[in-house]
Amino acid sequence: MNMQINTFGKGAMRVNSKQPFLVQKLAEQWSENNEAPSMPDDKSWRGSMAGSCARQVAYRLSDTEASDPIDLAGFWNMGLGSMIHNELEQAIHDWADSQPNVEVIAEHEMELGERGYGHADTLVIMDIPWVGKVKVLFELKTVGGFGYKNMIGLNKNKYAEGPKWSAFVQGAMYASAVDADLLVIGYLAREGVSKNMAKNYSKSEIERMGAEWHYTKEQYMVVAAEEIERLDGISAAVAEGRTPSEIPARFSKSDPEIPFPAEVTHPEKGAWRLYAKDGSLVNAGTTWMCNYCQFQQQCKGDTDDVLSRDA
């Protein structure tokens, strides 16, 4: 067994094994115990697919085997969000019970368009003094320390990126389904910001570990309608027999980073290109999303086939 031994002090010893077995078995068992929730038989896509590449959605809807399946570490990282949410659910209900004009409806299920299905975190009906009685759709997410700092502007440029686009689109669809007056996207950092950094950037105590963004109907309704139409369209195309390779690798129409209708041309690099009708190149760039796609290699092969046929 390969081991690295370090001493902590007199009489103390630490042994780091390069072949851990207890931690691995614990993680593997946890992953087996936490399968994705079921969905009604008459529905095909989930709200969690919001903002995803159209071809990735098609791969999932056609039950294509993942060429780059999520590994144990990736599954664990995503699962941390679920564990944190489960721990906070009781706190949300306790808070509501202590307030005279607050009602919480947790785990709200909903239909999205003709073929979609969603499972929202929390629906809150409450009185806001300067507004009155409102219905609030609250979506809670978690994020790593580095990502959280960029969200709230703790970077060299002091530019606050805000919530992930996919989280906003997903929340927008859920909010539209329940006709919410306000959409709130909340993020909790899995690694808090240090006191000194928060002070240097003039951030409050709560901003060291969490932040939220508010959107009115006017801000979320158009995006929600566009995305529901897009995902319903992809689902219909797959149901009619179109293969994933026939679905362009495009993103949401309102995606702030990738101009529509740009297409991913090199999935292995995340490279996309936007062409004019006359075939001239208008814009080009890269996206990080391809590197986290479970179908990256499959998509590369399909893209190469399409390019070779069009050549």
N, C-alpha and C positions, 0 to 999 in steps of 0.2 A: 504494500500500500504506500502511495506517495503522500508524504506528510511534511508540512512545514511547521516547525516548532518555534514559538516565540515565548519569551518569559515576560510576565507582567511585573514581577518583583520577586522578592525573596519567597521561595516556596510555592510560587504560582507558575502554572504552565498553560499555554494555549496551543491546541492542536488543530490546524486547518487541513481538512482532508480534501483532496482533489476529486474524490469519489464519494460525495455525500449520499447516504441512503435514506436516512430518516426524513430529511427535508424533501427529498425527491418524492418519496412515497406519499408523504402528506399532501404535497401539491397535486400529484397525480390523482389521488383519491378525491381531493376537493373538486378537481375539474370534472371527474365522472359524476359527482353529486350535483353539479350545477349545469344542467342542460338548458338550452334555450326554451322559453315558454312556448306552449302550443298556440296554434292560430286556427280560426274557423276554417272549415273545409272550402268554403266558397270565396276565400280571400287568398291572394297570392303574394303580395308584397307587404313589408313591414315599414312602419314609420321610421325605424332606425336606418333604413336605406336612404334617407333624405340626403341630398347633396352628392350622392355617390355617382361615379362614372356610369353612364348608361349601359356600357358593355358589361361592367362588373355586375350590375343589377340583372342583366340578361343571363349571365353565367349562373347566378344564384337561383334565378327563377326556373332555369332549365335543369337544375340539379347537376350541373357540371362538377366533376371532381376537382377539388382545388389542386393546382399545380404547386402552390406555395402555401400549404396549410399553416394555419396559425400554430405556433409552437407553445410549449407549456408556459414559458416566460411571458409570452404575449397574452395568453389566456388569463394568466394570473394577474397581469397588469390591468386588464379590462375588468376582471372580477373584483378588484379592490373597490371600484366604484359602487358595485352592487352591495358589497358588505358595508360600506360607509352609509349608503342610502338606507339600508335595513336598520342600521343602528340609529339613524336620525328620524326614522318614521314615527317612533313613539314620542320623540321630543316635539315633533310638529303637532301631534294630537294633544299632548299635554299643554302646549302653548295655546292652542285653540280653545281647550276646555277652560283655561284661565281668563279668556277674553269674553266679554259679554256679547259682542256682535261679530263673532268669527265662527264660520262653519268650514270644516275641512272634509273634502271627499277624496280619499286616497285611492291610488291604483285605479284610475278611471279608464275604462276600456271604450274604444270608439271605432267607428267605421270611417275610412278615408276614401273619398271618391267611390268608384264602382268596385275596385279590386283590392283596396288597401285596408290595413288594420293597425291600430295604434294602442299603446298602453302608456298613458300619461302618468307622471309621478304624482302630482298633487293639484287638485282644484280647490281654490280657496274663495269663499264668498265672505266679504268683509266690508265694513264701513270705513271709508277714508274721509276724515273731516272735511277736507277741501274739495272732495269730489262727490261723496255720497256712497251708496251701496254699489259695489262693483264685484264682478266675477274675474278672478285672477287665475291664470294657468301658470303654474310654477314648475319649471323643469330644472332639476338639480343635477349637476355634473361634477366630476372630479378631474383634476389635471396635475401633472407633475410640476415640480418647482420651477423649472426653466420655462415651461410653457405658460405658467401662471404669471411669472414676472413680465413676459412679453404682453400678456393680455392687459395688464394694468399699467404698462409703460415703464417698467423698471429695466430699462436698457439704455444703451449709449445715446440713442436719438430721442429718448423719452416719448416714444410713440406707442400709444396704447392700441393694440390690435383688436381688443374686444373679444367676445366669445367666438368659438369656431363657427364657421359658416354653416356646417352641417347641423350643429346644435340649434342655431337660430331657425333654419328651415324646418327641422323636425318640430321644434316648439311652435312655429307658425302654423303648421298643419294641424297640430293638436288644438291650438287656441281657436283656429277657425272652426274646427269640428264641434266645439262646445260653445261657440259664439262668446268667447271671453272678451271682456272689456280691456284687459291688460295682459300681456305676456311678459313673464319674468324669467330670464335665464340666469341661474345662479351657478357659480363655480366655487368649489372648495379645493384648496391646494393640498396635495398630499405631502408637501414639504413647505412649511411656513417660511415667511420672509423674516430675516433677522431684524432686531430692533434698530440697529444702526442704519441698515439699508432703508428701512421704512422712514426713518427720520430724515435721511439725506434726500429722499424723494417726496417728502411731505405727505406720507401716507398714514392713515389712521390705524389704530390698533386692530380693528376688524379687517382692514385691508391686508393685513399681514397674512391672513389665511383664507379670506373669502371676499367675493365681489359679486354684484348682480347688475343686470342690464334690463331696462324696461322698454317695452314696445307697445304702442297703441294699435288699434285695429287698422288705422290708416297706414301704419308702417309694416304690418305683417300680412294683411289679407291678400295682396297681389302676389307676393312671394309664395304663399301657401297654395293659392289657386294654380299658379304656374307649375309648382312641383307635383301636385296631385295629378294634374293633367299629363305631365311628363312620365311619371311612374305608371299611371294607368295605361299610357300609350305603349311603354316598353312591355308591360305585362300582356297587353293585347297582341303585340307583335310576336312575342314568344308563343302565345297560345295558338296563333295562326300558323306556326311552323317556322318562323324565321330563326335562324341559328344566331348565337351570340356574335359570331364573326361578321354577320350582316348588320349588326347594330353598331352605329358609329360610337367611338370612344369619346363621348362628349359629356360635359357637366351641365349643371343647372343654368338656365338662361340668365339669371341674375347673379351668378357667382362673381364676387368682386375681384378674384385673382385670375380667372381664366375667361377671356371674352368669348361669348357664344357667337358662332358655332365652331369654335376651334376644336380640333381633334388631336388626340394623342397619337403621335406617329412613331415614337420609339418608347414603348412601355418600360424597357429595361433601364432607361434614363429618366423616365417621366417627362420626356420632351413633347411639347404640343406645338401645333402650327395653325395659324389662321390664314386662309386663302380668300382672295376676292373671287367673284364669279368668273373673271377672265383667267384665273389660275395664278395670278401674281401673289407673292407672299406679302401679307399685311402685317403680321405680328407673329412672334414666336417666344417661347419661354419654357420653363420646367415647373413641374408640380411634385411635391413630396408624396402625394397620395399613392402614386404607382408603387412606391417602395413598401407600402403597407397593404397592398392588394394581394389577396390569396390566389389570384389568377394571373399574376404578372407574367410568368413564363408562357402560360397558355395564350395570353393576349399577344405576347411578342410573336409567337408562331403564327397566330391568326392574322396579325397585322402584316407580317412578312409575306404571307400568302396573298393577301389583298393587294399589296403594293406590287408584287411580282405579276399578278394578273393584269393590273392596270398599266404596267410598264409598256 
